[in-house]
Each structure stands twice: as C-alpha cells, then as structure tokens.
Amino acid sequence: SAWTVLYGGELSKDVATRLVEGAAGKSIALTAIDMDGFKKLKIDSQETKIIFIIQTIENNEPPESAGGCLRFFKRKTHAADLLTGKLSYTVLGVGDTNMLLDRQTTTALDCNKCAQELDKRLEELGANRIHPLGQADERTGLTEVEPWISSLFAALSV
C-alpha cells in the first residue's frame, strides 16, 4: 500500500525526491508532500503510513514549513494512544553540523534534534516505527542517507 513522504525543509525536499525516484524502480508507491500540508492526511483518524524527512536548522529549530506539524505532535493534550493502530512511520533527519559551534567534535547525532524529538514523540503516541531513525549530516555530504534508504526499501518490500 502507499506511503507518504512528508518533508520539512529544502534539504529534506531533495532527499524526498531521491527517495520517490528510487522507490519507483522497486514498485514501492511513494508520494511526497511538504509538511505544511500534513493536516490533509488526517493522521489521527485513519490508518496512515508516513516517512518523515525533517531538517534541523539553526538553534535546533525546524524549518518554517515543518513547524506546524511538529507542534501538532508535541501537544501535551494528546491521548497516549492517539496514533495506536493508525500510524506506521519512520523518520530521517537531515542536519548540518556546520551550524554548531563545536563542529569539530560533532556528528549527525548532534544536528538532528527535530528528527530525534519527532521519532520519540510518535512512539510515545502509540505509532508503529517500521524502520530505525536515520540521521544525516550535510557537512559530511549526507553519506548516511543512501544506506538508510537501501535498508528502508528492504523493510518496505517485505
């Protein structure tokens, strides 16, 4: 069945495009949409499958287009089982350690706060993680992206 790729940020859009193109050759149906349109998916009322690709920009903030989506999931008023039986997901973070002060000693794990928070929060709300969180760093050429995509495709084609 079809998966939606929700991306937030310019860098995320590039990766989302690569993901959709790669999936086409593997008979995996993916549709990419910007995170600012996430409400159209009715995530909390119907079964949905989403690959989140989110960028973290300065000061550990999400890009503008992703802000509303992140704020929605972070709401404290949500029931603990909001997404139970409704959302299957995985998250890929794309960050840039060049934006960090101590970039000599930092890695992809340090520049993907938005992805880390989203991944953790979706699990807390009962969503089903189908693939581990991926974290990439633009400073090192996003080398983590291709292996993550390959293992994701392997998981989706099961």
C-alpha positions in Angstrom: 0.0 0.0 0.0 1.0 3.6 -0.5 3.4 5.6 1.7 3.5 9.3 2.0 6.9 11.1 2.3 6.4 14.2 4.5 9.4 16.5 4.2 10.3 19.7 6.0 13.0 22.0 4.6 14.8 22.4 1.3 17.4 19.7 2.1 14.6 17.3 3.1 12.8 18.0 -0.2 15.9 17.0 -2.2 16.2 13.7 -0.2 12.4 13.1 -0.6 12.8 13.4 -4.3 15.6 10.9 -4.3 13.5 8.6 -2.2 10.5 8.7 -4.5 12.6 8.2 -7.6 14.4 5.2 -6.1 11.1 3.7 -4.9 9.6 3.9 -8.4 12.1 1.3 -9.6 11.2 -1.0 -6.8 7.4 -1.0 -7.2 7.0 0.9 -3.9 4.4 3.6 -4.2 5.6 6.8 -2.5 4.0 10.3 -2.7 6.0 13.3 -1.4 4.3 16.3 0.2 5.6 19.3 2.1 5.0 19.1 5.9 2.9 22.3 5.8 0.2 20.1 4.2 0.3 17.4 6.8 -3.3 18.0 8.0 -4.7 16.7 4.7 -3.5 13.2 5.8 -5.9 13.1 8.7 -3.2 11.2 10.6 -5.2 10.8 13.8 -8.4 9.5 12.2 -7.3 6.9 9.6 -4.6 4.4 9.0 -1.6 6.2 7.5 2.0 5.3 6.5 4.5 8.1 6.6 8.2 8.5 6.0 9.1 11.8 7.7 12.2 13.6 6.4 12.9 16.6 8.6 15.7 19.1 8.6 17.0 20.8 11.7 18.2 24.3 11.1 19.7 27.0 13.4 19.2 26.7 17.2 17.8 23.2 16.8 14.7 24.6 15.2 12.6 23.0 12.4 12.2 24.8 9.1 9.1 27.1 8.9 7.1 24.6 6.8 7.7 21.8 9.4 6.8 23.9 12.5 3.1 23.3 12.5 3.5 19.5 12.0 6.0 19.2 14.9 3.8 21.4 17.2 0.8 19.2 16.4 2.6 16.0 17.6 4.2 17.7 20.6 0.8 18.8 22.1 0.6 17.7 25.7 -3.2 17.2 25.4 -3.0 14.2 23.0 -4.2 10.9 24.3 -1.3 8.4 24.8 -2.9 6.1 22.2 -3.6 8.8 19.7 -1.7 7.0 16.9 -2.1 3.4 18.1 -3.2 1.3 15.1 -3.3 4.4 12.9 0.3 5.4 12.0 3.2 3.4 10.7 6.3 5.5 10.4 10.0 6.1 10.1 12.0 9.3 10.5 15.1 10.5 8.7 16.8 13.6 10.0 19.0 15.8 7.8 21.0 18.3 9.7 24.2 20.3 9.3 27.0 20.3 11.9 28.4 23.4 10.2 25.6 25.3 12.2 27.0 24.1 15.5 29.7 26.0 17.4 31.8 22.9 18.2 31.5 21.4 14.8 35.0 19.7 15.0 33.6 17.2 17.6 30.0 16.9 16.5 28.3 14.3 14.3 24.9 13.7 12.6 23.6 12.8 16.1 24.2 16.3 17.3 22.5 18.2 14.4 19.2 16.3 14.1 17.2 17.4 17.2 13.9 17.8 15.3 14.1 14.3 13.9 15.0 12.8 17.3 12.1 14.6 19.0 9.6 13.6 16.4 10.7 10.0 16.3 10.4 9.7 20.1 7.1 11.5 20.3 5.4 9.4 17.6 6.4 6.3 19.6 5.0 7.8 22.8 1.7 8.4 21.0 1.5 4.7 20.0 2.6 4.9 16.4 4.4 1.9 14.9 8.0 2.5 13.9 8.8 0.3 10.9 12.4 1.3 10.5 15.0 2.9 12.8 15.6 6.7 12.9 18.1 7.8 10.3 20.4 10.8 10.9 22.5 12.5 8.3 24.9 15.4 8.3 25.2 17.8 5.3 28.7 18.7 6.3 29.9 15.2 5.5 27.8 15.0 2.3 24.8 13.3 3.8 26.6 10.0 3.4 24.2 8.3 5.8 21.2 8.8 3.5 21.9 6.2 0.9 22.4 3.2 3.3 19.3 4.3 5.2 17.2 4.4 2.0 18.5 1.0 1.0 17.6 -0.6 4.3 14.2 1.2 4.3 13.4 -0.2 0.8 14.4 -3.7 2.1 12.0 -3.2 5.0 9.2 -1.9 2.8 9.4 -4.7 0.3 8.9 -7.4 2.9 
